[in-house]
Amino acid sequence: MAKVIDVRFRKAGKIYYFDPGEYDINTGDAVIVETARGVEFGTVVKGNHDVRDDKVIQPLKQVIRPATKEDEDIEAANKEKEADAFKVCFEKIKKHGLPMKLIDCEYTFDNNKILFYFTAEGRIDFRDLVKDLASVFKTRIELRQVGVRDETKILGGLGTCGRTLCCHSYLSEFAPVSIKMAKEQNLSLNPSKISGVCGRLMCCLKNEEEVYEELNRKLPSHGDHVTTKDGFKGEVSSVSVLQQKVKVIVNLENDEKEIREYKASELRFKPARASKKSEAVDKELEEMEKLDKREKKSKLDD
């Protein structure tokens, strides 16, 4: 087992392990640590605890020190300088006529580097821009291109639910999301209905996926033939996944048909098997996802 602390460097950012060494560090404390980018100021999201050795990527870097009042003042001053650096970079981008959108700016704690985050349709030749910025700030400059999901995570906003975006408020990493998840949850497959602010599929589709998969296993599919508890045979008209209820078009003795609602446990049916129609829909969805990936790749390769 290895003793570690969990550190985060920005709101809802990725969590990294560090060795607390001789320090007793608690959740909510601020620490100064060395990272691949340089010396950084981070917030502890979980204090001293043990994790399995296979969960840790060696070598594990040690905490330099718990943050002092002076460190907190330096971090606050860096935040103020970031706003000014953003304005300077924005003007320089306009001056060079580069087709890029500036998203955010970060100073490392030791001021050894300034990072500028931007989005663009393809690759950008920003060598002259870097030279220009380096002459102004007299330090190392790094321009980092990010995707639309990362842009939304940094900037934040409100989702269609009216709440702060998941990626900006608590998601430290993006979970893989597919359009099949929307299908599993009986949601509209209209892209405008299931896409987030970033234009990609909503991250929250992943939240209830496992529950819907488990519930759907206990239900017949639309169009399946079932036998009811009172002996009638019929065809499934609609399904309420969360209520575990099924509406069935039953065939009565006088050749009339009637829609009746039953609990899933009151029906007998064969285990769900993908129908030809369902298989065709799944194949179409897979082709849509492949096409979307190809379009994204071609934009990056341009």
PEPEDA-V748093 format. One record per helix or strand. SS is the DSSP state (H for helix, E for strand). FROM is the first residue (numbers start at 0). LEN is the number of residues. If there is no record, write none. Layout:
SS;FROM;LEN
SS;FROM;LEN
This chain:
E;1;7
E;14;5
E;29;6
E;37;14
H;52;3
E;61;5
H;68;28
E;100;7
E;112;7
H;126;11
E;139;6
H;147;8
E;157;1
E;163;1
H;165;4
H;178;6
H;190;4
E;194;1
E;200;1
H;202;4
H;208;8
E;224;4
E;232;8
E;244;7
E;256;7
H;263;3
E;266;2
H;275;26
